[in-house]
Amino acid sequence: MKKSILNITVLILHVFAFSQTEGIKWVKTTEGKTFEQVKTMAKEQNKQIFLDFFTVWCGPCRQMDKNVFSKQKIGEVYNTHFINYKIDAEKTIGIELANFFKVTGYPTYIYLDVDGNLITRRLGAEGEINTVSNMLVFTQQIINGQKLKTFTDYQREYDNGNREEDFLRIYISKLHKETKKTTPTELTMEWVNAIPELERFENKEDRKLLIFESNAKPGNEVYKLIVDNLEKFPYLHTKENKINWIKNGLNAHKSDSLSTASLSFLKEIYIHDFPEYGSVGVEYFELLEARRSGMSDKDYLKGYFDFVKKYHLKPTTHEFIYIEMLGMEMAKKEHFELVLPEVKKIAQDAHEHAVSQFIYVYFLYKSGKQEQAKVHINKNKDLLLSFAKSDKGHRFMPNMIKQIKTIEVGGKLNPISFF
């Protein structure tokens, strides 16, 4: 019996010890901790300060929590050298801090020295910090007080022959951010070839980089790499995502000022390589091209929803059709009904994001679900009115309070005006 109790005790202590080193330990605004308290803790413990500005609706914020901040190696470094302050930028203390630090997007990461002076800041889950190995390298520079590399430094290092896997991953991300263009094929393949073959598609961020930032033009090596390994790219396993990838590819190639004949050739390759969805992706691209060329709201709405019904697709949020519909007088009840499930998902994922909740209320109301719209307003009234009365709310959606009152009394809801 004593032996059993001893074994259990050892097991509990082992689990406790393990949990103590698993991931970053946060001081949180949601627990009432103020920035002044954090600065005091930093001075007392002689640590630097790491600020993580997030929102509940921010996908990249959740990905960083799951894939980077929860890892033991990161926890060991950050818990040793930093007071880690997690700040919900849309709640109480967090709103004031986001304004003070001029936060404009999420996630935003800010590093301060022991006295609260700025060391550096990063916006977004970019290549420099979006994997455990990259973040450890980046963080070590901060801990050691080294000068942080600029894009020029990375460019010089690349020109001098550095072709290491981790370096190339960061360099590609920096280049993409600097030029706003997809990564040249030769550079992408240099990076891919630097990754051991068995690990080539294991990292989710690497797969995203290949799909979204590389120049995967039909016929080149990157495109062939993706098409030949489709089973290893979960993003491309749904028909909606395949169709969007084809459409986005044609969009990217059109911006290269290709001739009509060249664009037609690319369309034929997509149709050949994706026999089930290639022609659908091409059709989607052509609809959006017509929209950009001046197609009326009425014709675009009809064309879009005819397209969705024809191929049994979910209305996509990629083209922000739901945002466009908010400002269209001719959008009909059946249009709102079709898009409502997607808008509901956005509202559920961002349950404390006032704009997402209001858009969901608007869609409920315009879908003929007036009572549900009123219930959702009552459920989120404090959140909605707090945002509507704020400076940000006045700037972003000046007629939001009027729209809320209209829904409550069952009046006619006019299109929403932004900014």
Residue pairs with C-beta under 8 A, 6 or more apart in sequence:
21 72
21 75
21 76
21 79
22 70
22 72
22 75
23 69
23 70
23 71
23 72
23 74
23 75
24 69
24 70
24 74
24 75
24 78
24 79
24 84
25 75
25 79
25 84
26 52
26 84
26 85
26 86
27 33
27 37
27 38
27 41
27 83
27 84
27 85
27 86
28 85
28 86
28 87
28 88
29 85
29 86
29 87
29 88
29 91
29 92
29 93
29 94
29 97
30 86
30 88
30 91
32 93
33 85
33 93
34 93
35 85
35 93
35 97
38 49
38 83
38 85
39 49
39 116
41 47
41 83
42 48
42 49
42 83
42 112
42 114
42 116
43 114
43 115
45 83
46 114
47 81
47 82
47 83
47 114
48 81
48 82
48 83
48 111
48 112
48 113
48 114
48 119
48 142
48 143
49 82
49 83
49 85
49 111
49 112
49 113
49 114
49 116
50 78
50 82
50 83
50 84
50 85
50 109
50 110
50 111
50 112
51 85
51 87
51 97
51 101
51 108
51 109
51 110
51 111
51 112
52 61
52 69
52 84
52 85
52 86
52 87
52 107
52 109
53 87
53 89
53 94
53 97
53 98
53 101
53 103
53 106
53 107
53 108
53 109
53 110
54 61
54 86
54 87
54 88
54 89
54 106
54 107
55 61
55 88
55 89
55 90
55 106
55 350
55 352
55 353
56 88
56 90
56 350
56 351
56 352
56 353
57 346
57 349
57 350
57 351
57 352
57 353
57 356
58 106
58 107
59 349
60 106
60 107
60 124
60 125
61 106
61 107
61 125
63 125
64 107
64 125
64 129
64 130
67 130
67 131
67 132
67 204
67 205
68 74
68 129
68 130
68 131
68 132
68 135
69 75
69 78
71 132
73 132
73 136
74 132
74 135
74 136
77 136
77 139
77 140
77 143
78 84
78 139
81 139
81 143
87 93
87 94
87 97
87 98
88 94
89 95
89 97
89 98
89 103
89 106
89 108
90 98
90 352
90 353
90 354
91 352
97 103
101 108
101 110
101 121
104 123
105 123
105 124
107 123
107 124
107 125
108 121
108 122
108 123
109 121
109 122
109 129
110 118
110 120
110 121
111 118
111 119
111 120
111 121
111 142
112 118
112 119
113 119
119 142
120 142
120 148
122 128
122 129
126 173
126 174
126 177
127 134
127 169
127 170
127 172
127 173
127 174
127 205
127 209
128 134
128 135
128 138
128 170
128 173
128 174
129 135
129 138
130 173
130 205
131 169
131 203
131 205
133 166
134 166
134 169
134 170
137 166
138 148
140 146
141 147
141 148
141 149
142 148
151 174
151 175
151 177
151 178
154 167
154 170
154 171
154 174
154 175
155 171
155 175
157 167
157 171
158 167
158 168
158 171
162 168
163 190
163 194
164 194
165 191
165 194
165 195
168 187
168 190
168 191
168 194
169 191
169 206
169 209
172 183
172 187
172 188
172 191
172 209
172 213
173 209
173 213
175 183
175 187
176 182
176 183
176 213
182 213
182 214
182 215
182 216
182 252
183 209
183 213
183 214
183 215
184 215
185 214
185 215
185 217
185 220
185 221
185 222
188 210
188 214
188 215
188 221
188 222
189 221
189 222
189 225
192 200
192 210
192 222
192 225
195 206
200 206
201 207
201 229
201 232
201 233
207 232
207 233
207 234
207 235
208 235
210 216
210 222
210 225
210 226
210 233
211 226
211 233
211 235
211 236
211 245
214 222
215 222
215 252
216 222
216 223
216 226
216 249
217 223
217 249
217 252
217 253
217 266
218 249
218 266
218 269
218 270
218 273
219 269
226 233
226 236
227 273
230 236
230 237
235 241
235 245
236 242
236 245
239 276
239 277
239 280
239 311
239 313
240 313
240 314
240 316
242 274
242 277
242 281
243 277
243 280
243 281
243 284
243 311
243 313
244 281
244 284
244 316
244 318
245 281
246 270
246 274
246 277
246 278
246 280
246 281
246 282
246 284
246 285
247 281
247 282
247 284
247 285
247 288
249 266
249 270
250 263
250 266
250 267
250 270
250 281
250 282
250 285
251 285
251 288
253 262
253 263
253 266
254 263
254 289
258 266
267 282
267 285
270 278
270 281
270 282
271 278
271 279
271 282
272 278
274 281
280 311
283 307
284 307
287 300
287 303
287 304
287 307
288 319
290 300
290 303
291 300
295 303
297 324
297 328
297 329
297 330
298 330
301 325
301 328
301 330
301 331
301 335
304 315
304 321
305 315
305 334
305 335
305 338
307 313
308 314
308 315
308 338
314 341
314 342
315 321
315 322
315 338
315 339
315 342
316 342
317 342
317 346
321 339
322 339
322 342
322 343
322 359
322 363
323 359
325 331
325 335
325 336
325 339
326 359
326 362
326 415
326 416
326 418
327 415
327 416
327 417
327 418
328 415
329 415
331 366
333 366
333 367
333 368
336 363
336 366
336 367
337 367
337 368
339 363
340 363
340 364
340 367
343 359
343 360
343 363
344 360
344 363
346 356
346 359
346 360
347 356
347 357
347 359
347 360
349 356
350 356
350 357
351 357
352 383
354 380
354 383
354 384
354 386
354 387
354 388
354 393
355 387
355 396
355 397
357 376
357 380
357 383
357 384
358 384
358 397
358 400
358 403
358 404
360 376
361 373
361 376
361 377
361 380
361 384
361 404
361 407
362 373
362 403
362 407
362 413
362 416
364 370
364 372
364 373
364 376
365 373
365 407
365 413
366 413
370 407
370 410
373 407
374 407
374 408
377 384
377 404
377 407
377 408
384 400
384 404
385 401
385 404
387 393
387 400
388 394
388 397
388 400
388 401
388 404
389 401
393 400
395 419
396 418
396 419
397 416
397 417
397 418
398 417
399 416
399 417
403 413
403 414
403 416
406 412
406 413
406 414
407 413
